[in-house]
Amino acid sequence: MTWDHSDPTAVIVFLILGYLCGTIAFGLILTKLFGLGDLRSIGSGNIGATNVLRTGNKKVAAMTLLGDLLKATVPIWVAWKWGASAAAAAGFGAFLGHLFPVWLGFKGGKGVATYIGVLLGFAPIGVLVFAAAWLGMAKIFRYSSLAALTATLLVPVVYLIIGNSMAAALTAVLTVLVYLKHIPNIRRLLAGTESRIGSKG
């Protein structure tokens, strides 16, 4: 897949549309809807599914994960009608919206679920690569953050190897943003204080 000649107007429109979809804070909405309180005052304060899980409600955490994934996938699917560049813009916009939602003072999630949503909508083989890397690292080291960081690093490399330069470029940018959002986790990993999968807090 290579960059096409999508209508520049469509690219801009879907970048904005994707961003607006990305700003939907499913974690906040669902935890309030189910009477679990303000997610920002629970655990890490993050609005993603991992922190929702800290409420003890696996159902709401799963719903949050699905919502954060689909809010990238759906606008990408819609944008494909206008070309690959429009679809890429929709995915990038959704990812930015999740990380930096205007409604929450630009303080959003870390982007892992939305990253997967971009893969699903734009180049689905990346989901398999991500899943294999995440599961392998999680099983060996039991750090969710390390598994996610490894998976997001591997995905653009695989796209590049198979010749999908467009998906490689898009996911490389998303990976950099994921790493920036995970700086506190990286510091804790290096210090040996990062929480392991299954631990509380």
C-alpha positions as a Markdown table, in Angstrom:
| # | Residue | x | y | z |
|---|---|---|---|---|
| 1 | Met | 0.0 | 0.0 | 0.0 |
| 2 | Thr | 1.3 | 3.4 | -1.0 |
| 3 | Trp | 0.2 | 7.0 | -0.5 |
| 4 | Asp | -2.6 | 7.8 | -3.0 |
| 5 | His | -4.1 | 11.0 | -4.3 |
| 6 | Ser | -7.1 | 11.3 | -2.0 |
| 7 | Asp | -8.9 | 14.6 | -2.2 |
| 8 | Pro | -7.0 | 17.0 | 0.3 |
| 9 | Thr | -10.4 | 18.2 | 1.5 |
| 10 | Ala | -11.4 | 14.6 | 2.4 |
| 11 | Val | -8.1 | 14.1 | 4.2 |
| 12 | Ile | -8.7 | 17.2 | 6.3 |
| 13 | Val | -12.3 | 16.3 | 7.0 |
| 14 | Phe | -11.5 | 12.8 | 8.1 |
| 15 | Leu | -8.6 | 14.0 | 10.2 |
| 16 | Ile | -11.0 | 16.2 | 12.1 |
| 17 | Leu | -13.8 | 13.6 | 12.2 |
| 18 | Gly | -11.3 | 11.0 | 13.4 |
| 19 | Tyr | -10.1 | 13.3 | 16.1 |
| 20 | Leu | -13.7 | 14.0 | 17.3 |
| 21 | Cys | -14.4 | 10.2 | 17.5 |
| 22 | Gly | -11.2 | 9.7 | 19.3 |
| 23 | Thr | -12.1 | 12.2 | 22.0 |
| 24 | Ile | -15.1 | 10.0 | 23.2 |
| 25 | Ala | -13.9 | 8.9 | 26.6 |
| 26 | Phe | -15.6 | 5.6 | 26.9 |
| 27 | Gly | -13.8 | 4.8 | 30.2 |
| 28 | Leu | -15.2 | 7.9 | 31.9 |
| 29 | Ile | -18.6 | 7.6 | 30.4 |
| 30 | Leu | -19.1 | 3.9 | 31.2 |
| 31 | Thr | -17.7 | 4.1 | 34.7 |
| 32 | Lys | -20.1 | 6.9 | 35.6 |
| 33 | Leu | -23.0 | 5.2 | 33.8 |
| 34 | Phe | -22.4 | 2.0 | 35.9 |
| 35 | Gly | -21.9 | 4.0 | 39.1 |
| 36 | Leu | -18.2 | 3.2 | 39.5 |
| 37 | Gly | -17.2 | 6.9 | 40.2 |
| 38 | Asp | -14.9 | 9.2 | 38.4 |
| 39 | Leu | -12.2 | 7.1 | 36.7 |
| 40 | Arg | -9.7 | 10.0 | 37.0 |
| 41 | Ser | -9.7 | 9.5 | 40.8 |
| 42 | Ile | -9.2 | 5.7 | 40.6 |
| 43 | Gly | -5.9 | 3.9 | 40.3 |
| 44 | Ser | -3.6 | 5.6 | 37.9 |
| 45 | Gly | -6.2 | 8.2 | 36.9 |
| 46 | Asn | -5.9 | 7.1 | 33.3 |
| 47 | Ile | -9.1 | 6.9 | 31.2 |
| 48 | Gly | -8.3 | 3.6 | 29.5 |
| 49 | Ala | -9.5 | 0.1 | 29.9 |
| 50 | Thr | -6.5 | -1.0 | 32.1 |
| 51 | Asn | -7.5 | 1.5 | 34.8 |
| 52 | Val | -11.2 | 0.7 | 34.4 |
| 53 | Leu | -10.2 | -2.9 | 35.3 |
| 54 | Arg | -8.9 | -1.5 | 38.6 |
| 55 | Thr | -12.6 | -0.8 | 39.6 |
| 56 | Gly | -13.0 | -4.6 | 39.7 |
| 57 | Asn | -15.7 | -4.6 | 36.9 |
| 58 | Lys | -14.3 | -6.7 | 34.1 |
| 59 | Lys | -17.5 | -6.2 | 32.0 |
| 60 | Val | -17.1 | -2.4 | 32.0 |
| 61 | Ala | -13.4 | -2.7 | 31.3 |
| 62 | Ala | -14.1 | -4.9 | 28.3 |
| 63 | Met | -16.7 | -2.5 | 27.0 |
| 64 | Thr | -14.2 | 0.4 | 27.4 |
| 65 | Leu | -11.6 | -1.6 | 25.5 |
| 66 | Leu | -14.0 | -2.3 | 22.6 |
| 67 | Gly | -15.2 | 1.4 | 22.5 |
| 68 | Asp | -11.6 | 2.7 | 22.5 |
| 69 | Leu | -10.8 | 0.3 | 19.7 |
| 70 | Leu | -13.8 | 0.9 | 17.5 |
| 71 | Lys | -13.6 | 4.7 | 17.7 |
| 72 | Ala | -10.6 | 4.4 | 15.5 |
| 73 | Thr | -11.7 | 1.5 | 13.3 |
| 74 | Val | -15.2 | 2.9 | 12.4 |
| 75 | Pro | -14.0 | 6.3 | 11.0 |
| 76 | Ile | -11.2 | 4.5 | 9.1 |
| 77 | Trp | -13.7 | 2.2 | 7.5 |
| 78 | Val | -15.9 | 5.1 | 6.5 |
| 79 | Ala | -12.9 | 7.0 | 5.1 |
| 80 | Trp | -11.7 | 4.2 | 2.8 |
| 81 | Lys | -14.3 | 5.3 | 0.3 |
| 82 | Trp | -12.2 | 8.4 | -0.3 |
| 83 | Gly | -8.9 | 6.6 | -0.5 |
| 84 | Ala | -6.1 | 5.3 | 1.7 |
| 85 | Ser | -4.8 | 8.7 | 2.6 |
| 86 | Ala | -8.2 | 9.7 | 3.9 |
| 87 | Ala | -8.3 | 6.4 | 5.9 |
| 88 | Ala | -4.9 | 7.1 | 7.3 |
| 89 | Ala | -5.9 | 10.6 | 8.3 |
| 90 | Ala | -9.0 | 9.3 | 10.1 |
| 91 | Gly | -6.9 | 6.8 | 12.1 |
| 92 | Phe | -4.3 | 9.3 | 13.0 |
| 93 | Gly | -7.0 | 11.8 | 14.0 |
| 94 | Ala | -8.7 | 9.2 | 16.2 |
| 95 | Phe | -5.5 | 8.3 | 17.9 |
| 96 | Leu | -4.7 | 12.0 | 18.6 |
| 97 | Gly | -8.2 | 12.5 | 19.9 |
| 98 | His | -7.8 | 9.7 | 22.4 |
| 99 | Leu | -4.4 | 10.9 | 23.6 |
| 100 | Phe | -5.3 | 14.6 | 23.6 |
| 101 | Pro | -9.1 | 15.1 | 24.0 |
| 102 | Val | -10.0 | 18.7 | 23.9 |
| 103 | Trp | -13.0 | 18.1 | 26.3 |
| 104 | Leu | -10.6 | 16.8 | 29.0 |
| 105 | Gly | -7.9 | 19.5 | 28.8 |
| 106 | Phe | -6.0 | 17.4 | 26.3 |
| 107 | Lys | -5.3 | 14.8 | 29.1 |
| 108 | Gly | -6.3 | 11.4 | 27.6 |
| 109 | Gly | -5.3 | 7.8 | 27.6 |
| 110 | Lys | -2.2 | 6.0 | 26.5 |
| 111 | Gly | -3.5 | 4.9 | 23.2 |
| 112 | Val | -2.9 | 1.1 | 23.1 |
| 113 | Ala | -6.5 | 0.1 | 22.4 |
| 114 | Thr | -7.0 | 2.8 | 19.9 |
| 115 | Tyr | -3.7 | 1.8 | 18.3 |
| 116 | Ile | -5.1 | -1.7 | 17.8 |
| 117 | Gly | -8.3 | -0.1 | 16.4 |
| 118 | Val | -6.2 | 1.7 | 13.8 |
| 119 | Leu | -4.5 | -1.5 | 12.8 |
| 120 | Leu | -7.9 | -3.3 | 12.5 |
| 121 | Gly | -9.3 | -0.6 | 10.2 |
| 122 | Phe | -6.2 | 0.2 | 8.2 |
| 123 | Ala | -4.1 | -3.0 | 7.8 |
| 124 | Pro | -5.6 | -5.9 | 9.8 |
| 125 | Ile | -2.6 | -8.2 | 9.7 |
| 126 | Gly | -1.0 | -5.8 | 12.2 |
| 127 | Val | -3.5 | -6.9 | 14.8 |
| 128 | Leu | -2.2 | -10.5 | 14.6 |
| 129 | Val | 1.4 | -9.2 | 14.9 |
| 130 | Phe | 0.4 | -7.0 | 17.9 |
| 131 | Ala | -1.5 | -9.8 | 19.6 |
| 132 | Ala | 1.3 | -12.3 | 19.2 |
| 133 | Ala | 4.0 | -9.9 | 20.5 |
| 134 | Trp | 1.8 | -8.7 | 23.4 |
| 135 | Leu | 0.8 | -12.2 | 24.6 |
| 136 | Gly | 4.3 | -13.5 | 24.3 |
| 137 | Met | 5.9 | -10.6 | 26.3 |
| 138 | Ala | 3.0 | -10.6 | 28.8 |
| 139 | Lys | 3.4 | -14.4 | 29.4 |
| 140 | Ile | 7.2 | -14.1 | 29.9 |
| 141 | Phe | 7.5 | -10.9 | 31.9 |
| 142 | Arg | 3.9 | -10.1 | 33.2 |
| 143 | Tyr | 4.2 | -6.4 | 32.5 |
| 144 | Ser | 1.3 | -5.0 | 30.4 |
| 145 | Ser | 3.2 | -1.9 | 29.6 |
| 146 | Leu | 6.3 | -3.7 | 28.4 |
| 147 | Ala | 4.2 | -6.0 | 26.3 |
| 148 | Ala | 2.4 | -3.1 | 24.7 |
| 149 | Leu | 5.6 | -1.2 | 24.1 |
| 150 | Thr | 7.2 | -4.2 | 22.5 |
| 151 | Ala | 4.2 | -4.9 | 20.3 |
| 152 | Thr | 3.9 | -1.3 | 19.0 |
| 153 | Leu | 7.6 | -1.3 | 18.2 |
| 154 | Leu | 7.4 | -4.5 | 16.2 |
| 155 | Val | 4.3 | -3.7 | 14.2 |
| 156 | Pro | 5.8 | -0.9 | 11.9 |
| 157 | Val | 8.8 | -3.1 | 11.4 |
| 158 | Val | 6.7 | -6.0 | 10.1 |
| 159 | Tyr | 4.7 | -3.7 | 7.9 |
| 160 | Leu | 8.0 | -2.4 | 6.4 |
| 161 | Ile | 9.3 | -5.9 | 5.8 |
| 162 | Ile | 6.1 | -7.0 | 4.0 |
| 163 | Gly | 6.2 | -3.8 | 1.8 |
| 164 | Asn | 3.3 | -1.9 | 3.3 |
| 165 | Ser | 5.2 | 1.4 | 3.5 |
| 166 | Met | 2.1 | 3.5 | 4.2 |
| 167 | Ala | 1.0 | 1.4 | 7.2 |
| 168 | Ala | 4.6 | 1.3 | 8.4 |
| 169 | Ala | 4.9 | 5.1 | 8.3 |
| 170 | Leu | 1.5 | 5.6 | 10.0 |
| 171 | Thr | 2.2 | 3.1 | 12.8 |
| 172 | Ala | 5.8 | 4.4 | 13.3 |
| 173 | Val | 4.4 | 7.8 | 14.2 |
| 174 | Leu | 1.7 | 6.3 | 16.5 |
| 175 | Thr | 4.4 | 4.2 | 18.2 |
| 176 | Val | 6.5 | 7.2 | 19.0 |
| 177 | Leu | 3.4 | 8.8 | 20.6 |
| 178 | Val | 2.7 | 5.6 | 22.6 |
| 179 | Tyr | 6.2 | 5.7 | 23.9 |
| 180 | Leu | 5.9 | 9.3 | 24.9 |
| 181 | Lys | 2.7 | 8.6 | 26.8 |
| 182 | His | 4.4 | 5.6 | 28.5 |
| 183 | Ile | 7.4 | 7.5 | 29.8 |
| 184 | Pro | 6.3 | 7.1 | 33.5 |
| 185 | Asn | 5.9 | 3.3 | 32.8 |
| 186 | Ile | 9.3 | 3.1 | 31.2 |
| 187 | Arg | 10.8 | 4.8 | 34.2 |
| 188 | Arg | 9.1 | 2.4 | 36.6 |
| 189 | Leu | 10.2 | -0.6 | 34.4 |
| 190 | Leu | 13.8 | 0.5 | 34.6 |
| 191 | Ala | 13.4 | 1.1 | 38.4 |
| 192 | Gly | 11.8 | -2.3 | 38.9 |
| 193 | Thr | 8.6 | -0.7 | 40.4 |
| 194 | Glu | 6.1 | -1.2 | 37.6 |
| 195 | Ser | 3.0 | -3.2 | 38.5 |
| 196 | Arg | 2.8 | -6.7 | 37.1 |
| 197 | Ile | -0.3 | -8.1 | 35.4 |
| 198 | Gly | -2.6 | -9.4 | 38.1 |
| 199 | Ser | -1.3 | -7.2 | 40.9 |
| 200 | Lys | -3.5 | -4.7 | 42.6 |
| 201 | Gly | -2.9 | -0.9 | 42.5 |
